Amino acid sequence: MRITLVLGDITEQDTDAVVNAANSSLLGGGGVDGAIHRRGGPEILEECRRLRAAEYGKGLPTGQAVATTAGRLPARWVIHTVGPVYARSKDRSALLASCYRESLRVAAELGARTIAFPAVSAGIYGWPLDDAARIAVGTVRDTEAPVEEARFVLFSDDVYAAFARALNG
């Protein structure tokens, strides 16, 4: 699997799947989640509501992933994953790594050859950038999946720099 980095907007990525750093409700929110729901349109929210009614009544658990249509996005699917909130008092690294592994598992089940990831948990959830990048890049690098390209789409220069250090370090 080829790992690439892009400074930009995940909602503009022409990949088979884009990963949404969702909240457990699956009903939209801020940051990446809000941008994906706004740009993707009501089709994504409709599928998320069906998932909540059928399988995830209490919400999508942290570290898990599930797919919906991508609606009006250039991608075919959105893979929603719930990242952990960073806490100094408790090591939640395994949950963050699980977000990437589970997203790749879902991508493989869908037959996706290309996937775009945001920096899960590195925004409002407060994960330190260098550690978030190390976990993300390391997990994707070590996960066996029939995906040709895993693209990290990073929203700012500092996040891009952290992921570049992790990829090239």
HUSUL-V659753 format. One record per pair of residues at least 4 apart in sequence whose ideal C-beta (glycine too) atoms are under 8 Angstrom apart, sorted by sequence separation. I is the first residue (numbers start at 1). GAP is how many residues later the second one is. If there is no record, write none. Layout:
I,GAP
I,GAP
This chain:
8,4
9,4
22,4
23,4
25,4
29,4
30,4
31,4
32,4
33,4
34,4
35,4
36,4
40,4
42,4
43,4
44,4
45,4
46,4
47,4
48,4
49,4
50,4
51,4
52,4
53,4
56,4
60,4
70,4
92,4
93,4
94,4
95,4
96,4
97,4
98,4
99,4
100,4
101,4
102,4
103,4
104,4
105,4
106,4
108,4
119,4
121,4
127,4
128,4
129,4
130,4
131,4
132,4
133,4
134,4
135,4
136,4
137,4
138,4
139,4
155,4
156,4
157,4
158,4
159,4
160,4
161,4
162,4
163,4
164,4
165,4
8,5
13,5
28,5
29,5
51,5
52,5
60,5
70,5
73,5
87,5
107,5
121,5
122,5
127,5
154,5
23,6
28,6
60,6
70,6
86,6
121,6
154,6
6,7
11,7
22,7
37,7
52,7
70,7
71,7
85,7
122,7
10,8
29,8
36,8
37,8
69,8
70,8
84,8
107,8
10,9
28,9
51,9
68,9
69,9
154,9
21,10
23,10
56,10
67,10
68,10
119,10
122,10
140,10
21,11
22,11
55,11
67,11
84,11
104,11
121,11
122,11
152,11
20,12
21,12
67,12
68,12
83,12
84,12
103,12
120,12
20,13
66,13
67,13
83,13
119,13
65,14
66,14
103,14
119,14
51,15
65,15
137,15
20,16
65,16
83,16
120,16
136,16
28,17
51,17
64,17
82,17
100,17
119,17
18,18
27,18
63,18
64,18
81,18
63,19
81,19
117,19
28,20
48,20
60,20
62,20
63,20
100,20
27,21
47,21
60,21
61,21
62,21
63,21
81,21
99,21
10,22
26,22
27,22
47,22
60,22
62,22
81,22
99,22
26,23
59,23
117,23
11,24
44,24
79,24
96,24
10,25
11,25
26,25
27,25
44,25
96,25
9,26
10,26
26,26
43,26
44,26
133,26
137,26
25,27
44,27
79,27
136,27
11,28
43,28
79,28
138,28
11,29
40,29
42,29
43,29
129,29
133,29
137,29
26,30
40,30
41,30
129,30
132,30
133,30
136,30
137,30
40,31
41,31
63,31
96,31
40,32
48,32
63,32
115,32
123,32
130,32
133,32
134,32
26,33
39,33
40,33
62,33
63,33
77,33
113,33
114,33
117,33
119,33
129,33
133,33
25,34
26,34
39,34
44,34
64,34
65,34
76,34
113,34
114,34
115,34
117,34
118,34
24,35
63,35
77,35
86,35
100,35
112,35
113,35
114,35
115,35
116,35
117,35
118,35
119,35
130,35
23,36
24,36
63,36
76,36
79,36
85,36
96,36
100,36
104,36
113,36
115,36
116,36
117,36
118,36
119,36
130,36
24,37
36,37
65,37
83,37
84,37
108,37
114,37
116,37
118,37
122,37
22,38
24,38
40,38
64,38
65,38
83,38
93,38
97,38
101,38
107,38
108,38
63,39
67,39
81,39
86,39
96,39
100,39
104,39
108,39
26,40
65,40
66,40
85,40
86,40
96,40
100,40
105,40
107,40
119,40
122,40
65,41
75,41
84,41
85,41
86,41
97,41
104,41
36,42
67,42
83,42
86,42
93,42
97,42
101,42
67,43
84,43
100,43
104,43
119,43
83,44
119,44
19,46
104,46
17,50
18,52
17,53
26,54
18,55
18,57
17,58
20,58
22,58
24,58
15,59
16,59
17,59
18,59
19,59
20,59
22,59
23,59
14,60
15,60
16,60
17,60
18,60
19,60
20,60
21,60
22,60
13,61
14,61
16,61
17,61
18,61
19,61
20,61
11,62
12,62
13,62
17,62
19,62
21,62
19,84
17,86
32,86
17,89
17,90
16,91
32,91
31,92
17,93
31,93
16,94
30,94
16,95
17,95
16,96
19,96
15,97
16,97
17,97
18,97
19,97
21,97
16,98
17,98
18,98
19,98
20,98
21,98
15,99
16,99
17,99
19,99
21,99
15,100
21,100
15,101
19,101
21,102
13,103
10,106
10,108
6,110
32,123
3,134
15,134
18,135
15,136
3,137
3,138
13,138
1,139
1,140
13,140
10,143
1,144
9,144
4,145
6,145
8,145
10,145
1,146
2,146
3,146
4,146
5,146
6,146
8,146
9,146
1,147
2,147
3,147
4,147
5,147
6,147
7,147
8,147
1,148
2,148
3,148
4,148
6,148
7,148
1,149
3,149
5,149
7,149
7,150
7,153
5,155
5,158
5,159
5,162
3,164
